Amino acid sequence: MKLRLKNAWLSVDGLRIMPNLTHLTLEFIRLDDEDLNKLNECFPCLQILNLIGVGGLKDPKICLHQLNTCHWEVSNVPRSLTIHAPNLVHLELKCVRPDMLILDTPSMSTLKLTMDKLGPNAIVDGLASLKNLRVESLDLKSLLQVFIDNRDITTLELELPASTKDYELFEAVKPEYLLQLFASISEVKLAPRFSREMMRCLILCTINHFRSRSRRLLLHLPPVKDVPLLAPLFENCAPSCEVTILFHADSSDDIRRAVASIWTQRFPEIIWQWGTWN
């Protein structure tokens, strides 16, 4: 029922159908099945599929009707990526720059996407149930427009690649666009690198006020010496919004007290919560 293979070069010659297999994990595998045709044929009842660093793929297509959860980290740069999975609920996809991305996943509610750049031929019409979206990329404007426009996203989490340099976020997407986007999402989570660069962007922001329905905001505060300028972000929170500030573990007690004092006095309508991150 469960099979995990790691660090191997696998041929699919003579592979037989395994109708009872529901959970398959391939890690750091060279697979002689460039389009995943044999995988689809021989494991028709998969419910959980993890493909981590599987090489040898050209135009891979996952076509599995019972698939519920998928974690796919693409090691090379195939021309296209396709997933046809009517019962897929949770997808974590990490890739570089596919020319074509096709997601036919009408039941999917959670998508975690890590990508350098979205190619021009993205087809993502089959995302009618998408509610929770996490994006790690600098190609934010393209990805957010494709995956958020005309969809009722309730939870959005944003992160930047580890290699991101100062002010690259501002060059990629204007802070006014992000503020307007956040105002349309019920729950927004800003991961550590995104939080740091968002702080830089807000310094250059022309303050805009949007009618907000944001109910929860989570922010990772990097080590700072002064109270950062985050007013444009908080001014676009809905009344009674729950804002969670996670201080970096290296933050001094003086900074924590100053931040808590100034922000709670300036924005008394916000429900404040405080924590720590490493």
C-alpha positions in Angstrom: 0.0 0.0 0.0 2.9 2.3 0.7 6.2 2.5 -1.3 9.2 4.8 -0.8 12.2 4.7 -3.1 15.3 7.0 -2.8 18.6 7.6 -4.6 18.2 5.2 -7.6 18.0 5.0 -11.4 14.7 3.3 -12.2 13.6 1.7 -15.4 9.8 1.1 -16.0 10.3 -1.8 -18.4 8.2 -4.7 -17.2 6.6 -2.6 -14.4 3.3 -4.2 -13.4 0.1 -2.6 -12.2 -0.1 -2.2 -8.4 -3.8 -1.6 -7.7 -3.4 -1.5 -3.9 -0.7 1.1 -3.8 -2.1 4.4 -2.4 1.0 6.2 -1.2 4.1 6.6 -3.4 7.3 8.6 -2.6 10.2 8.9 -5.1 13.1 11.0 -3.8 16.2 11.9 -5.9 15.3 9.4 -8.6 16.3 9.2 -12.3 13.2 7.8 -13.8 13.0 6.4 -17.4 9.4 7.6 -17.8 9.8 11.0 -19.3 6.0 11.8 -19.5 5.0 9.7 -16.5 2.8 7.5 -18.6 3.8 4.3 -16.9 3.4 5.9 -13.4 -0.2 6.8 -14.3 -0.9 3.4 -15.7 0.6 1.2 -13.0 -0.5 3.2 -9.9 -4.1 4.1 -10.7 -5.3 4.2 -7.1 -2.7 6.6 -5.7 -4.0 9.0 -3.1 -0.7 10.5 -2.0 2.2 11.2 -4.4 5.5 12.7 -3.5 8.0 13.3 -6.3 11.1 15.0 -4.9 14.0 15.6 -7.3 12.8 13.2 -9.9 14.9 13.7 -13.1 14.6 12.5 -16.7 11.2 14.2 -17.3 10.3 16.1 -20.5 6.6 16.7 -20.6 5.4 15.0 -17.4 1.6 14.6 -16.9 0.1 13.4 -13.7 -3.3 11.8 -14.5 -4.6 10.2 -11.3 -8.3 10.2 -10.5 -8.1 9.3 -6.9 -5.1 11.5 -6.0 -5.8 13.6 -2.9 -2.4 15.1 -1.9 0.7 15.8 -4.1 4.1 17.2 -3.3 6.1 17.7 -6.5 9.6 19.2 -6.5 10.8 19.3 -10.1 14.6 18.9 -10.4 15.2 19.7 -14.1 13.4 22.1 -16.4 10.7 20.2 -18.4 8.9 22.0 -21.2 5.5 21.5 -19.6 3.9 20.4 -16.3 0.4 19.0 -16.3 -1.8 17.7 -13.5 -5.2 16.2 -14.2 -6.6 15.1 -10.8 -10.3 15.7 -10.1 -10.0 14.8 -6.4 -6.7 16.5 -5.6 -7.2 18.8 -2.5 -3.6 19.7 -1.5 -0.8 20.5 -4.0 2.8 21.6 -3.2 4.6 22.4 -6.4 8.2 23.6 -6.7 9.6 24.2 -10.2 11.8 26.7 -12.1 10.3 28.1 -15.2 7.9 25.7 -17.2 6.9 27.0 -20.6 3.5 25.5 -20.0 1.7 24.8 -16.7 -1.7 23.0 -16.8 -3.6 22.5 -13.6 -6.9 20.7 -14.0 -7.7 20.3 -10.3 -11.3 21.4 -9.6 -11.3 20.1 -6.0 -8.0 21.7 -4.9 -8.4 24.0 -1.9 -4.7 24.5 -1.0 -1.8 25.3 -3.3 1.8 26.0 -2.2 3.8 27.2 -5.2 7.5 27.9 -5.4 8.6 29.1 -8.8 11.2 31.3 -10.4 9.0 32.6 -13.2 5.7 31.6 -14.7 5.8 30.8 -18.4 3.4 32.4 -20.9 1.2 29.4 -21.4 -0.3 28.8 -18.0 -3.8 27.2 -18.0 -5.3 27.1 -14.5 -9.0 27.2 -15.2 -9.5 24.1 -13.1 -9.1 25.8 -9.7 -12.7 26.5 -8.8 -12.2 25.4 -5.1 -8.9 27.2 -4.4 -9.0 29.0 -1.0 -5.5 28.8 0.5 -2.5 30.0 -1.6 1.2 30.2 -0.7 3.6 31.7 -3.2 7.4 31.9 -3.0 8.7 33.8 -6.0 9.9 37.2 -7.2 7.5 36.9 -10.2 4.7 37.9 -7.9 2.6 40.1 -10.0 2.2 37.4 -12.8 1.6 34.6 -10.3 -0.9 36.6 -8.2 -2.8 37.8 -11.2 -3.1 34.2 -12.5 -4.0 32.5 -9.3 -6.0 35.2 -7.4 -8.0 37.2 -10.0 -11.6 36.1 -10.1 -11.1 33.6 -7.2 -12.3 33.9 -3.6 -9.0 33.3 -1.9 -9.3 33.4 1.9 -5.7 32.8 3.0 -2.6 34.1 1.3 1.0 33.5 2.4 3.9 35.2 0.6 7.6 34.5 0.7 10.6 35.5 -1.4 13.5 33.3 -2.6 16.5 33.1 -0.3 18.6 34.8 -2.9 16.5 38.0 -3.0 18.5 41.2 -2.8 17.5 44.6 -1.3 14.6 46.3 -3.0 14.0 43.5 -5.6 10.5 43.2 -4.3 9.8 46.9 -4.9 11.2 46.4 -8.5 9.0 43.4 -9.0 5.7 44.8 -7.7 4.6 48.1 -6.3 3.6 48.3 -2.6 0.3 50.0 -3.5 -0.7 46.9 -5.5 0.2 44.6 -2.6 -1.8 46.8 -0.1 -4.8 46.7 -2.3 -4.4 42.9 -2.7 -4.1 42.4 1.1 -7.3 44.4 1.6 -9.2 41.8 -0.4 -8.0 38.7 1.5 -9.4 37.6 4.8 -6.1 36.2 6.2 -2.6 37.3 5.1 0.7 35.8 6.2 4.0 37.4 5.4 6.9 35.0 5.8 10.3 36.2 7.1 12.0 37.3 3.9 8.9 38.8 2.5 8.2 40.7 5.7 11.7 42.2 5.7 11.5 43.4 2.1 7.9 44.6 2.6 9.2 46.9 5.3 11.7 48.4 2.8 8.9 48.9 0.2 6.6 50.7 2.6 9.1 53.4 3.1 8.6 54.3 -0.6 4.9 53.8 -0.5 2.3 56.5 -1.4 -0.3 55.8 1.2 -3.5 54.5 -0.2 -6.6 53.5 1.8 -8.7 50.6 0.6 -11.9 49.2 2.0 -10.6 46.1 3.7 -12.0 42.8 4.6 -8.7 41.5 6.1 -9.4 39.8 9.4 -6.0 38.3 10.2 -2.5 39.5 9.5 0.8 37.8 10.5 4.1 39.5 10.1 7.7 38.3 10.9 9.6 41.2 12.2 13.4 41.0 11.5 16.0 42.3 14.1 15.5 46.1 14.1 17.0 49.0 16.1 14.0 51.4 15.7 10.2 51.0 15.4 9.7 50.2 11.7 7.4 52.2 9.4 4.4 49.9 8.9 1.5 52.3 9.2 0.4 51.9 5.5 0.0 48.1 6.2 -2.0 48.5 9.4 -4.2 51.4 8.1 -5.6 48.9 5.5 -6.7 46.4 8.2 -10.4 46.0 8.8 -11.7 47.0 12.2 -11.0 44.4 14.9 -8.4 42.7 12.6 -6.1 40.3 14.5 -2.5 41.3 13.8 0.2 38.9 15.0 3.7 40.3 15.2 6.5 37.7 15.6 9.7 39.3 16.8 13.0 37.8 15.8 14.6 35.9 18.7 17.5 38.4 18.6 15.2 41.4 19.1 15.9 43.3 22.3 13.3 43.7 25.0 13.4 47.5 24.6 12.4 47.2 20.9 9.6 44.8 21.8 8.2 47.2 24.4 8.6 50.2 22.1 6.8 48.5 19.2 4.0 47.2 21.3 3.5 50.6 23.0 3.5 52.7 19.8 1.5 50.4 17.6 -1.2 49.6 20.2 -1.7 53.4 20.9 -1.8 54.4 17.2 -4.1 51.5 16.2 -6.3 50.8 19.1 -9.0 49.2 16.9 -6.6 46.3 16.0 -6.4 43.2 18.2 -2.7 42.7 18.8 -0.9 39.5 19.4 2.9 39.0 20.0 5.3 36.1 19.6 8.8 35.1 18.6 10.4 33.4 15.6 13.9 32.1 15.0 
